Amino acid sequence: MEAAPILRRVGRDRGDAVGPHGLRFASVHVSKRQSEIVAYARGTGPVWIPLDAGAARVRVDAAKGLDYLPASGEVRVEGERVEVALRLRRWNRLREQGWRAADAHLHYDRVDAAGDRDWLAMMDGGDIAHAQFMVLKGGMVPGVWARQFAYGPAGETSGDGRTIVAGEEYRDQLQGHLLLFGLREVIQPIMAGVRDAPRNYPLFPGVLDRARELGALAGVAHGGTLGRSPTVFLDALLGKLEFIEIANWVTGLWPLPNWYRLLNCGYVLAPTAGSDLPNNPWREPWQPFLGGGMRMYARTGGRIGSAAWNAAVKRGETFVTNGPSIDFEVDSAGPGGLVCLPEAGGEVKVRIRMRSPRELQVVELVQAGRVAVSSDVIERDGDVFSVALETRLPVHRSTWLAVRGHGREGVVPGGAEVAHTAAVRVLVGTDPIRSSADAEALLESLARQKDFYVENGSYASEDHRRQMASLFDLAADELRGRLAGRTLADPSACATQ
């Protein structure tokens, strides 16, 4: 058994006496009055779990990430001490295939480098290889919280194949939420459009430009759905985003039309996910705490550190999940990959397999935002359920393909297990991926948002207001160029194959 499975506490809080080989962690979201207590084994010896006086039986649930089968044990309490030993085993081969699990959305204080020893132990317990910790403002307590002791390379810690990276969730009441991974310094005011920073400024394209100057991997949070008028389309069309977060919290995906519409117009963003802890910390016994609500996998080829992880995200080699794993290939290309067909088009071979220790329901092949084919034929091999799909798909115009699926309702708090891969692009000749209907919808959205920000944006000068309006005009011109075929996302993509 590998080190440090999570041991979930049962019963009332009896203090922090877990012994020298354990770690007790209390997660609290103050304003939402949400809390959860978990215990971790450091992997160096037994963990002590104090029991309520008079306890007659004890049940221990152990989990280590999503790639291990959970284990439970229940014994009668006789005397002052009872021992429970549990063995965990891995049910998939994602690690051997180069995938690394990440919780790419965490909000906890890291006050000094010495504390990272415990965070790395907790990551080991959740089988997380990469964690993004982000400072933010508002939402839980007044002012700034989830502070990091350093940013950039100084705020990055690695150990035993695991990496912690400091960053920022930049927010604006109108423009929405951004995720800035690994930047060298915090971009102020951290949260705009509020009482102590009343202007909707700086504009998100400028924030994203500054984040890149500071070495960050930059994207949009929460599916681009939060904020009074989120600017995910503007920011994506201007080429400022590298990813879109499509899942958080305990269950479910954020609404997908924003992402699908951008993909349909050739703007390819990698999907990411994270738990957004300390928000919504509740877990089922089989779920790990960190990344147990939602996590993502990036195919780094086994390499660790932010450089390798960022490169995998930029390539689009990711999938998000709260349980199932997905194998997905189009010809020989996986998530984030590219398939090149001649001018006349052709046929691609698609192979899909979704697996989970919990009961599955359906897997779907998504083409250009719509389900092309699906399967609900579930098989079981020992402790693991699977649903497979193989098909040949004719393709006569450039498009994209991805896989999503879900399990039975009620398996996780409030819903089902879900998973979604990044897109595979299938390019026909030199034709770009484009959709007239989606482009027109984007243009209409840009026009409405331009009017909204001109009328409702709070700016220190009229120059800033005009600046925002001109950005919407610039994005619309770029999209019209793509719609007319004057602009390709990557005109040399297939020429180099």
C-alpha positions, 0 to 999 in steps of 0.5 A: 500500500502506498503512503498516506490514505485519507482516514475520514473521522466518524463522530463528534470532534474529539480534539486533534490527538491523531498522533505523530503519524497523522494529520488532522485538518479542519476546513472552514468557510466562515460566511457560508458556515461550512466545515469539514474535518478529515484526518490523514495518515502520513504513511509513517505509522498508525494514526490515532482516532479518539472515540466518543465515550461509550462507543461500542463499534467503530467504522473507518473509511479510507480513501486515497485519491480517485485512482484507488479503490476505497476501503472500509472497516468496522469492528467492535470496541473492546477495551481502551484500544481497537486496531483497524488496518485497511489496504488500498489498491489502484484500479487504473493505469493513468499514472503509467500513461503519463497523467497527473491529478491536480486540484487547480482551484484551492483557497487556503493560507500558506503563511510560510514555507515550512507549512508546505510539509503538511500540504504535501502530505495531504496531497499525497493522501489525496493522490494529487500531484499538482495543487494551485493555491490562490489568494483572493478577496471577499466571499468568505471574510472581509479583505484579502485571504488565502494569502501565499507566503510568496509568488512565482518560483519562490512560492512554488514547492515540490517534494516526492513528485508533488508540486504546490503553486501560488496564484491569484483569483482576480475578480470583478463584479461585472467582468467575472472571475479569472484564474492566474496560476503561478504569477510572480506578484499579485495583481491589484486590486484583486477584486474590483467593482466593490466598495473599496475598489469601485471601478470596473478597471483594470479591464480583463484583457489588460489584467490577462496581459499583465498576468502573462508578463508575470509568468502566469498561466491565465484562464477564466473561472467557473465556466465564464458564468459568474459576474453580472456580464462575464467577458469570457467571449471578449477575452477569448476572441482577443486571444487572452485565455489559455483555459476555461474552468468547467467544473468546481465544488462537489458535483456537476459541470458548469454550463457548457455552451460558452465553451462549446460556442468558442470551440465551434468558432475555432477558439480552443481552450483547455478544460480545467477543474478544481474543488474551490475549497473551502467552498462546499467541502462535503464528501462521500466516504469514498471521496478524497478531500482535496480534489475529491469534489472535482479535479483534473488530470493533465498529461505531463508524461510524468514530469512534475513542476509548473512548467511541465503542467502548464505546457500540458494545459496549453497543449489541451491534454486534460480531462476533468472528473469527480470519479470516472477515468476516460480513455479517448482517441481519434485515430492516434490523437488523444485529448488536445490532439490534432487529426489532419484530413485531406481536402476531400475529408475522410473517416476517423476511428474513435475509441472511448472507454470510461471506467469507475468503481461506481455505477456508470450510465452513459458515455457520449461522443460530442461533435461540435457541441452535439452528441454524435453517438453514445453508449449506455451498455455497462460492463463490470469487471470485478470492482470496476464498471466500464462503458466503451464505444468504438465507431468510425465517423465521416468528417467532411469539414473541420470540426472538434470531438470530445467525450463526456459521460456520467454515472448514477444520480445520488452517488455524490452529494446532490448529483452524479459522477461526471467527466469531460475531456478536452477537444481533439481537432479534426481539420479538413485541408486548410479549412478552419473550424468555424460555425456561422450560427455560433459566430453570429451569436457571439457577435450579438453577445459582443454588441449587447455587452458593449452597450452594457459596459458603456452604460453600466461600467464604473470608470475613473475616466471616459477614456477607460469607457471608450477603451472598453468599447473599442475592445468589443469592436476589436474582438468583433472584427477578429471574429468576422475575419475568422468567419470570412476565412481570413484568419486561421487559428493555426494555419500551419497546424497540419502543414507540420504533421 
